[in-house]
């Protein structure tokens, strides 16, 4: 049966969630120069990097907080994102996908981690010194106030699918913390030990 946002699901409720964001964090954060990533994203569009249809780049580097550079794709938006005072790379899903919510989070994570790996390997993206993305922490945030309003009940319903996704990439060492500072329901997933993006991608295959 088709859910509220196009998901083929019989469970309804939180498992029908299609709009969400994932974010990984840069280390060290001060090495990220958002303006330097703008031509990199434009090049990705020209060479058709990855498997998605990449459409456009938006420059928000004048903003103090929030997304600084946006890469618009058909299925999702990528952003060099300083929200919450923490620089990183975010992936915001726009188009519906099949499978359970945990499966959809896994697919989104693969796309996000692959993009992060491309940036890590691109010298043009890091003129102020090398940086990497931490593989031991990833944020998951719901972007649907109907299915996931900012309530304790919604957070508890979301916790199950998020945990199922987190256990796939972090195993038994997973810890989950509610993102209290966010105006949307979300969680920070943390691993017990450091992990590279390559390691996480291998676990998601």
N, C-alpha and C positions, 0 to 999 in steps of 0.2 A: 504494500500500500504506500502511496506517495505521501511523504510528510510535508510540513508547512513550507519547506524551502527546497523541495525537489529531491530529498533523500529517500531512497527506497528502503523504508524501515517499517516494521510492524510495532516497534516499541514506543514511538512517539516521545513526547517529553524532551528531556535534555539530549537524548541520542539523535534527535532531529537537527541539532545545532549544526549549521553550515558556515556561519560567519564567525571567525575567530582569528586571533593573531598569535604568533610565536615569536620569541625574541631570544637571541644569544648575545653575549656581552664581549666587548673588545678588551684585550689585555696587552699593553696598558691602554686605558681609554684615551689618554691625552695624545697618543700617537696617531689617532684617527683625525684626518683633515677632511671634513665632508666635501669641501669645494673640490678637492683632488679626485673625489670619486665620481663627480659629474661626467667628465670625459670618458671615464672607464665605463660607466653605464651606457653612454651613447655608443661606445665601441661594441658593447655587448649586443646592442640592437642591430648594429651594422653587420656583425659577423654571425648573428643568430645564435648567441651562446646559450647553451642548455637546450631543453626540449620544449620550452614554452614560447608563445608568441609575445615578444616584448614590443611595446608600443611607443612609449614616450618617457621623458625624464622631466621632473619638476624640481626647481631650485627653491628651497625654503631655508637656505643657510642664514638668512637674516633673523630667524626665530631663535630665541634663547633656549627654549625647551621644546620637545616634541620631535617630529620627523624633520631632518635637515635636507635630505635629498631623497626623492621618491622615484623609483623605477616602476612604471606602470606596465603591467602585463595583462593578458586576457583573463587568466585564472586568478591572479593575485597581484598585490602590490608589495614590492620590496622597499625598504627604507633604511638609510643610515639614520638611526633614531637615538636621540638623547633624552627621551622621556624619563622622568623620575630621576634626572641627574646622572643617568648611567648610559654611556655610549655603547651602541651595539647595532646589530642588523636585525630588522624585523620582517616578518612575512605575514601579510594580512589576506586571508582567503576571501574571494568574492564570488566565485562560481561554485555551484553544488557539485558534490562528488558522492559516489556510492560507498557502501560498506558501513561498518559501525563508526561511531564517533572516534573511538580509539584508533581505528584503521585510518580515518581521515587525518587525524593528528599525525600519525606516522608518515603518511604521504606528504603532508605539508612540511614536516621536519626534514624529510629527504631533500625537498626542494630548497629549503632554507640552508641546510648544512652544505649542500653542493654550491650554492651561491657564496656562502661564507668561505668555503675552501678556495673558490676562484679568486676572491678578493685577497686572501692571505698570500696567494702565489703571484699577485700582480704588483710589480714594483711601482707602477704609476699611482696606485691607490695609497701608497704610504711614503710620501715625500719627507715626512717628519720623523721617520724611523719605523722599523718593522713592528707590526702588531699581529696578534693572532686572536682568534675567537675562542673563548673558554668553552670547553666541551663539558664541564662539570656542572653547568647551570643553564636552564632554559625556562623561560616564562611562557605560560599559556593563559590567554585572556579571551573571554567570550565577548563577542561584539553584537549580541542580539538581546535587547532588553525585554523582549517578549518571552523568549524561551529561558533566558538567564538574567533576570533582573538582579539588582544589587542587594540581595537578601541572603540571610544565613541558610535558608532552605534551598535556594538555587545553588549556593556554593556547595552544599552537602551533596546534591544530586550530581553536580559536575565533578566532584572529587573522584567518583568511581571510574569513569572513563579516562580521566586524566591520569589516575594511578595506573590503570592498565597500560596506557601509552608509556608512562614513565618507567614502569618495570621492564618494558621491552628494551629500553635503551640503557637503563641504569641498574637493572637487576635488584638484588636484595638490599643493596646499599642505598636505595632511594629514600629521600626525605621530601616531604611536601609541606610548603608553607603558604598560607593565604596571603595574597598581595593586598595588605590593608590599605596601602596608600593609593590604590587604584580606584577610580569611580566605576569600574566594571568588575564583574566577578572574574577572578583569575588566581593562578597559583604559580609559585616558583618551585621548580623541580631541581633538586640538587643531588649530585652523586657523592658517594663516600670517598672517592679517589679521583684524581685528575684523569681526563680522557680527551683525546684529540678528536677533531671532527671526522677524520678518516675512520677512527674506531667506531664512532657512533653511526656513521653511514654503513659500515659493515654489519652492524647489529640490526639495521633497518632493512636489509636486503631480503 
